[in-house]
């Protein structure tokens, strides 16, 4: 029996630590398959830098807003998804099958710096292509970069140290269903290596179905992907009720779901149509663990003064308030801490309990619906006017802050 113990421990470790911490799920969506003709860029960020905030940067050529790590920004000029005054938006997912890493070398060490710099100087997909052509090699990049712009451009670049491959989401040859999804492997990389294949299958299934009806939307992405608890390999969906009381114990192992204990944010950048001003580009931002978070709309215009405090860095919290509130609730979900590896167990009943009409996801859902209900008419009005009304934006931010603060105060008491 004693001879089996090392094997069992190694098997357990392989299960618990099988997927890298830097593991994200993403999509670039052509305006051809959205209801309003506007492209979308989605990043669901997994990282060991859980405490995030949104920063405003006055760039060399373009100003921008972006999700950043609260612990090392601005010392490190890194960004992970953002949009600038030209309507250019950029994100990445770490790839694990493009480069043979040498001993002591960090994978994709330049990825965040590339996003930061490109947001400063790029306005279009073609600008980003030129940017990749001209940066020094080896670039120290190993990533899938998703891009949209204010001209309707939508593309994905698989990038290694010396070269890249571009996929155009508007080209049926590259994206027959109008979208390109990626997790933590690249199609041009080594076959069956990398990570995130099960998460990729889930994202692909959801997006394919939505794209068939032209129904890919920011709200749908948050609800059906950022908060998905389906695992297609196991053929289960935790939200079916089969894993809640009295059918189940109310606990489950967090493995290969899109939202994970290491998720720091989920962001959807909603672009503009070619006949609209770039300033109308909207960055729907959900900081923290998405099942315990609420998405908030943000715009670059006026951001130097008007960015809502709940997404900005609070030095006492060492994160944005929205990030802190969500992560505190998530800690109540991943609350089993009896020994190594137990952070994989999630208290599903506390997160989602349809029989009791309770759980954080159920309590927070109406608040996010209210955010969209308040925002959409204002945004539609700006689109008709052709520009953002800064006074109305300031009022909207105040209106959104009230219900969000109220629900978190209640849940965190």
RABEL-V748096 format. One record per helix or strand. SS is the DSSP state (A for helix, B for strand). FROM is the first residue (numbers start at 0). LEN is the number of residues. If there is no record, write none. Layout:
# RABEL-V748096
SS_FROM_LEN ; SS_FROM_LEN
This chain:
# RABEL-V748096
A_1_15 ; B_24_5 ; A_30_3 ; B_39_7 ; B_51_6 ; B_63_6 ; B_80_4 ; B_88_6 ; A_110_11 ; A_124_10 ; B_142_6 ; B_153_6 ; B_163_5 ; B_178_4 ; B_183_1 ; B_194_1 ; A_196_15 ; A_217_9 ; B_229_2 ; B_235_2 ; A_237_3 ; B_250_3 ; B_262_8 ; A_277_3 ; B_281_6 ; A_289_3 ; B_295_3 ; A_302_4 ; A_308_3 ; B_312_2 ; B_318_2 ; A_320_13 ; A_341_3 ; B_344_3 ; A_347_4 ; B_352_1 ; B_357_1 ; A_359_26 ; A_389_23
